[in-house]
Amino acid sequence: MNHFPISSAALIVVLGGVGVLGDVCIKRAADSSQVDLRYFAAGATIYLVTATGWLLVMRSVKLITIGPLYAISTILLLTIAGMVLGERIRPAEILGICLAVASVALLARFGGA
């Protein structure tokens, strides 16, 4: 577990993206006046599938290494998903997203990852 192959980094980003897809399904389920069980089931199934992927990644990569890459990719992918779903992003939120990415990058650089 002392090396970090590019394929693991790519898989972490892909799993983040698949997880965001699950988040979008759960958001769609929650946006209905009554919970839409189809979207909820799809989101839960996607989460189950990503758990299998995380099992594979965690066999070869330390959590302290996974964390920053997963956090940054999730922040950016959820932002994009929100925009695709029609959510408006205010300038203060853009600043917050930039600061969040910067803080995770700093933690990754100086926090031992």
C-alpha positions as CSV (number, residue, x, y, z in Angstrom):
1,M,0.0,0.0,0.0
2,N,2.9,2.3,-0.3
3,H,2.4,3.3,-4.0
4,F,-0.5,5.0,-5.7
5,P,-1.1,3.8,-9.2
6,I,-2.8,6.1,-11.8
7,S,-5.5,3.4,-12.3
8,S,-6.4,3.7,-8.6
9,A,-6.7,7.5,-9.0
10,A,-9.0,7.1,-12.0
11,L,-11.1,4.5,-10.2
12,I,-11.5,6.9,-7.2
13,V,-12.7,9.7,-9.5
14,V,-15.0,7.3,-11.4
15,L,-16.5,6.0,-8.1
16,G,-17.0,9.6,-7.1
17,G,-18.9,10.2,-10.3
18,V,-21.0,7.1,-9.9
19,G,-21.7,8.1,-6.3
20,V,-22.9,11.5,-7.6
21,L,-25.2,9.7,-9.9
22,G,-26.7,8.0,-6.9
23,D,-26.9,11.3,-5.1
24,V,-28.8,12.7,-8.1
25,C,-31.3,9.8,-8.0
26,I,-31.8,10.4,-4.2
27,K,-32.3,14.1,-4.9
28,R,-34.9,13.3,-7.5
29,A,-36.7,11.0,-5.1
30,A,-36.7,13.7,-2.5
31,D,-37.9,16.4,-4.8
32,S,-41.3,14.8,-5.2
33,S,-44.2,15.6,-2.9
34,Q,-44.1,11.9,-2.1
35,V,-40.8,10.0,-2.2
36,D,-40.4,8.5,-5.7
37,L,-39.5,5.0,-4.8
38,R,-38.1,4.3,-8.3
39,Y,-35.5,7.0,-8.0
40,F,-34.8,6.0,-4.4
41,A,-34.3,2.3,-5.4
42,A,-32.0,3.4,-8.2
43,G,-29.9,5.6,-5.9
44,A,-29.7,2.8,-3.3
45,T,-28.6,0.3,-6.0
46,I,-26.0,2.7,-7.3
47,Y,-24.6,3.1,-3.7
48,L,-24.4,-0.6,-3.4
49,V,-22.5,-0.9,-6.6
50,T,-20.0,1.8,-5.6
51,A,-19.4,-0.1,-2.3
52,T,-18.0,-2.9,-4.4
53,G,-15.7,-0.5,-6.2
54,W,-14.5,1.0,-2.9
55,L,-13.7,-2.5,-1.7
56,L,-11.4,-2.9,-4.6
57,V,-9.7,0.5,-4.2
58,M,-9.3,0.2,-0.5
59,R,-7.3,-3.0,-0.9
60,S,-4.4,-1.1,-2.4
61,V,-4.8,2.6,-1.4
62,K,-4.7,4.1,2.1
63,L,-7.8,6.1,3.3
64,I,-5.7,9.2,3.9
65,T,-4.8,9.1,0.2
66,I,-8.3,8.3,-1.1
67,G,-9.9,11.1,1.0
68,P,-8.6,14.3,-0.7
69,L,-9.0,13.0,-4.3
70,Y,-12.5,11.7,-3.5
71,A,-13.4,14.9,-1.8
72,I,-12.3,17.2,-4.6
73,S,-13.9,15.1,-7.3
74,T,-17.1,14.9,-5.4
75,I,-17.3,18.6,-4.7
76,L,-16.8,19.4,-8.4
77,L,-19.0,16.7,-9.7
78,L,-21.9,17.5,-7.4
79,T,-21.6,21.2,-8.4
80,I,-21.8,20.2,-12.1
81,A,-24.8,17.9,-11.3
82,G,-26.6,20.7,-9.6
83,M,-26.0,23.0,-12.5
84,V,-27.3,20.3,-14.9
85,L,-30.4,19.9,-12.7
86,G,-31.0,23.7,-13.1
87,E,-29.7,24.9,-9.7
88,R,-28.2,28.4,-9.8
89,I,-24.9,29.0,-8.2
90,R,-24.3,32.3,-6.6
91,P,-20.9,34.0,-6.6
92,A,-20.6,33.4,-2.8
93,E,-21.2,29.6,-3.5
94,I,-18.5,29.7,-6.2
95,L,-16.1,31.2,-3.7
96,G,-17.1,28.5,-1.2
97,I,-16.5,25.7,-3.7
98,C,-13.1,27.2,-4.6
99,L,-12.1,27.5,-0.9
100,A,-13.3,23.9,-0.3
101,V,-11.2,22.6,-3.1
102,A,-8.2,24.7,-1.9
103,S,-8.6,23.4,1.7
104,V,-8.8,19.8,0.6
105,A,-5.7,20.3,-1.6
106,L,-3.8,21.9,1.3
107,L,-4.8,19.0,3.6
108,A,-3.6,16.5,1.0
109,R,-0.3,18.3,0.6
110,F,0.5,19.1,4.2
111,G,-1.7,16.6,6.1
112,G,0.3,13.5,5.4
113,A,-1.5,12.2,2.3
